[in-house]
Amino acid sequence: MNIMKKIIVYSTPTCVYCRMAKDFLTDKNIPFTEYDLSKDIPKREEVIKKTGQMAVPVIEVDGETMIGFDEGQLSKMLGI
């Protein structure tokens, strides 16, 4: 699948839904950038500023933000 969108996944290592989101993208061969909020404090602060909360995963597709993992919604955001 050739998706030319900028995809960012903000996650933590212990988050089950983060793993599900990353597995979903990987299984569909969709490249993404991942930030581990347990280690990347500036990115953690960026997510809190963007969303008003510290919840993961936060998934951005071309600037459109989704909090949590919903396969249907993410597919729609990706246009697949």
Legacy VTK file of the C-alpha trace (Angstrom):
# vtk DataFile Version 3.0
C-alpha trace
ASCII
DATASET POLYDATA
POINTS 80 float
0.000 0.000 0.000
1.464 3.341 -1.014
0.246 5.994 1.380
2.010 9.319 1.084
0.808 10.805 4.340
2.879 11.936 7.295
1.995 9.619 10.156
3.199 10.052 13.728
2.445 7.681 16.601
3.059 8.960 20.125
3.198 5.953 22.416
4.598 4.296 25.522
6.154 0.823 25.723
3.515 -0.604 28.091
0.442 0.615 26.149
-1.493 -2.250 24.538
-3.413 0.077 22.206
-0.147 1.701 21.102
1.140 -1.738 20.090
-2.120 -2.474 18.252
-1.883 0.813 16.326
1.757 0.220 15.365
1.029 -3.394 14.372
-1.908 -2.212 12.230
0.309 0.265 10.359
3.186 -2.221 10.048
0.903 -5.009 8.784
-0.338 -2.656 6.054
3.250 -1.580 5.195
2.442 2.020 6.116
5.524 3.917 7.301
5.239 6.036 10.435
7.377 7.948 12.884
7.134 6.868 16.503
7.890 8.873 19.614
8.210 7.085 22.963
6.649 9.481 25.456
8.142 7.582 28.389
11.582 8.812 27.252
10.943 11.871 25.070
9.889 14.588 27.511
9.642 17.417 24.921
7.331 15.258 22.762
5.286 14.354 25.858
4.816 18.067 26.582
3.928 18.643 22.899
1.178 15.981 23.080
-0.243 17.413 26.305
-0.288 20.863 24.699
-2.011 19.513 21.539
-4.580 17.295 23.233
-4.938 18.741 26.728
-4.245 15.327 28.231
-1.642 12.608 28.651
-3.289 9.679 26.914
-1.707 7.305 24.421
-1.633 6.437 21.681
-1.961 9.754 19.941
-1.898 9.238 16.183
-1.459 12.060 13.703
-2.182 11.663 10.003
-1.209 14.793 8.061
-1.907 16.906 11.138
-5.286 15.304 11.938
-5.155 13.920 15.477
-6.758 10.809 16.931
-6.491 9.915 20.611
-6.572 6.180 21.219
-6.731 3.460 18.568
-9.825 2.862 16.477
-9.040 0.763 13.406
-12.051 2.047 11.462
-11.335 5.694 12.191
-7.628 5.284 11.432
-8.431 3.536 8.126
-10.696 6.450 7.248
-7.981 8.980 8.132
-5.544 7.030 5.948
-8.017 6.745 3.089
-7.900 2.938 2.978
LINES 1 81
80 0 1 2 3 4 5 6 7 8 9 10 11 12 13 14 15 16 17 18 19 20 21 22 23 24 25 26 27 28 29 30 31 32 33 34 35 36 37 38 39 40 41 42 43 44 45 46 47 48 49 50 51 52 53 54 55 56 57 58 59 60 61 62 63 64 65 66 67 68 69 70 71 72 73 74 75 76 77 78 79
